[in-house]
């Protein structure tokens, strides 16, 4: 807790001392009385404010993950657990560079009050919220008291997503027992991951060694190795995209990948700064894209791509020309190159590569939706 005198209080103190000295020198008792009154006001103000608010304050973010531009709120629950009336105070909460102030009214004994305030969601990325700062001041504005309570929380702002169609032109999804349309494909020979057992799983898929280490039943999850695959390369180099263009690229990547995941395609996300993994869940994907930052690396974003007979579709989001793209046609089909540094929207095919030029996320998505199957 930190208590301090305001500039007004220092002015009152200085004036009171001056009146006291003048009263002594000039022999005017009235000046001495005024000086005493000024000093008494400052002392009473200190005694009024110095007591810490005896309240319990809880802040909850809902939701704690939100798409860029969508509303997110903080709920402030204030409880007076004492048997005395609690004076009013101000609760200040920082959310990134933005500060919200809530005027908490006086609470009766055992009283409860709830307040809501908006959080900024205009920029993608994690937003540090808190800790809360409670402020009290006297009616004359002479003394202020500040105390920090609680812990900081994090609001994760996911990239904005646009309506896109699923990548087409890839091998059609199938299963050895017959064609299917949606849902994970299990029972094939491609091990996707280990997960916790749920009622209905095949007992023969239980992984006993992993179960012994984890202390609970773990099963192998299999998928059809021939279901459609989508490889997306997101260029994080500062030399390729500006900060604004990079945020645009992340939004386009999120739009394409989320729709592909919902349609049952297997996804892989690769960046020059070291990100290279298969996407297992949409929520994890969006969390990673929200935290993704640019890097000063000079690595070629295509260097880490595996060379296979049928790698599925390849989408490259960048602002720099990549001469190796035509050489990847033997491993990936189709190959789509999205350049986000142009002022006008354009689409053409060169050396078997679909090339999209765009200046915004919406124009890139519109061109993507127009790519022939």
Buried (B, 14 or more C-beta within 10 A) or exposed (E): EEBEBBEBBEEBBEEBEEBBEBBEEEEEEEBBEBBBEBBEBBEBBBEBBEEBBEBEBEBEBEEEBBBBEEEBBBEBEBBBEBEEEBBEBBBBBBBBEEEBEBEBEEBEEEBEBEBEBEBBBEEBBEBEBBBBBBBBBBEBEBBBBBBEBBEEBEBBBBBBBBEBBBBEBBEEBBBEEEEBEEEEBBEBEEEBEBBEBEEEBEEEBBBEEBBEEEEEBBBBBBBBEBBBBBBBBBBBBBEBBEEEBBBBBBBBBBBBBBBBBEBBBBBBBBBBBEBBEEBBEBEEBBBBBBEBEBBEBEBBBBEBBEEEEEBBBBBBBBBEEBEEBBEBBEBBBBBBBBBBBBEEBEBEEEEEBBBBBBBBBBBBBBBBEEBEE
